[in-house]
């Protein structure tokens, strides 16, 4: 029996806390091994500004939300100029573990952000909202 192209469902395996989890469905242009669209958006974040994993996922319509954005940033290749340190957790929290957390902290402080413990003070001042492609308006929560 021949399968029609539209009937084929792509199976993707995502690393979960208890091993690989199968996700069925269309990824919508995002390949699990190709995070170029994520890195392109992160490269647009201006110096001294930050974005959350959730905002990044929402702007790119990533399946799996903030966790998928986190996986993409964890797989960020060095040497390509991706400012990985500008992506933080909700509320401005630094979520990555040592030794990278102290490096992220130092990089953000050199860009003018003030941190207390593992949180950016006055986070809303430094939060960056990507512009929509067609309208040029910022994507903000209402």
C-alpha positions in Angstrom: 0.0 0.0 0.0 1.4 3.4 -1.0 1.4 6.2 1.6 0.5 9.7 0.5 3.0 12.3 1.5 0.4 14.2 3.5 -0.4 11.1 5.5 3.2 10.6 6.7 3.7 11.7 10.2 7.3 12.6 11.2 8.3 11.1 14.5 10.8 13.2 16.5 12.5 12.1 19.7 13.1 14.7 22.4 15.2 14.2 25.4 13.0 14.3 28.5 13.8 13.8 32.2 13.2 10.1 31.9 14.8 9.4 28.5 13.7 9.9 24.9 10.1 10.9 24.4 8.5 10.5 20.9 6.7 13.5 19.6 4.4 13.0 16.6 3.5 15.8 14.3 4.9 18.5 12.1 7.7 20.6 13.4 6.9 23.6 11.2 10.3 24.3 9.8 12.3 23.6 12.9 14.5 20.5 12.6 15.7 18.9 15.9 19.3 19.0 14.7 19.1 22.4 13.0 18.5 25.3 15.3 19.6 28.0 12.9 16.3 30.0 13.2 16.7 30.1 17.0 20.3 31.3 16.7 19.4 33.9 14.1 16.9 35.4 16.5 19.2 35.3 19.4 21.9 37.1 17.4 19.4 40.0 17.0 19.2 40.6 20.7 20.9 43.9 21.4 23.7 44.3 23.8 22.4 44.9 27.4 19.1 43.3 26.7 17.8 39.8 27.5 14.9 37.5 26.3 13.3 34.6 28.1 13.2 31.0 26.9 9.4 31.3 26.7 9.5 34.5 24.6 12.0 32.9 22.3 9.8 29.8 21.8 6.7 32.0 21.3 8.3 34.2 18.7 9.5 31.2 16.7 6.4 29.0 17.5 8.6 26.2 18.8 6.8 23.0 19.7 7.5 22.2 23.3 7.8 25.9 24.3 10.5 27.1 26.6 12.0 23.7 27.1 12.7 23.3 23.4 14.3 26.8 23.4 16.4 25.7 26.3 17.6 22.6 24.4 18.4 24.7 21.4 20.5 27.1 23.5 22.2 24.1 25.2 23.2 22.9 21.8 24.5 26.3 20.8 27.8 25.9 19.0 30.8 28.0 20.1 32.5 30.2 17.6 29.4 31.3 15.7 28.8 34.5 17.7 25.6 33.3 19.3 25.1 35.5 22.4 23.7 32.5 24.5 24.1 34.5 27.7 21.2 36.9 26.7 18.6 34.1 27.0 17.4 33.7 30.6 14.5 32.1 32.5 11.2 33.7 33.4 11.5 36.7 35.6 15.2 37.1 34.7 16.5 34.0 36.5 19.7 32.4 35.4 18.8 28.8 35.0 22.0 27.1 33.7 24.4 25.3 36.0 28.0 26.0 36.9 30.6 26.7 35.5 28.5 28.3 32.7 26.3 30.2 35.2 29.1 32.3 36.5 30.3 33.0 32.9 26.7 34.1 32.0 26.6 36.3 35.1 29.9 38.0 34.2 28.9 38.5 30.6 25.6 40.1 31.6 27.3 42.3 34.1 29.8 43.5 31.5 26.7 44.5 29.4 25.4 46.7 32.2 22.9 44.4 33.9 22.8 44.2 37.7 22.3 40.7 39.2 21.5 39.6 42.7 22.1 35.9 43.4 20.8 34.2 40.2 18.3 36.9 39.1 18.5 40.1 37.0 17.4 43.1 39.0 14.9 45.4 37.2 14.4 42.6 34.7 11.6 44.4 32.9 13.9 47.3 32.0 16.3 45.0 30.2 13.7 42.6 28.6 13.9 42.6 24.8 10.8 41.9 22.6 11.4 40.8 19.0 9.6 42.7 16.3 7.1 41.0 14.1 8.2 40.6 10.5 5.2 42.2 8.8 4.1 45.0 11.1 7.4 45.9 12.7 5.6 46.0 16.1 6.9 44.3 19.2 5.4 41.1 20.4 4.3 41.8 24.0 1.9 40.2 26.4 -1.4 42.1 26.8 
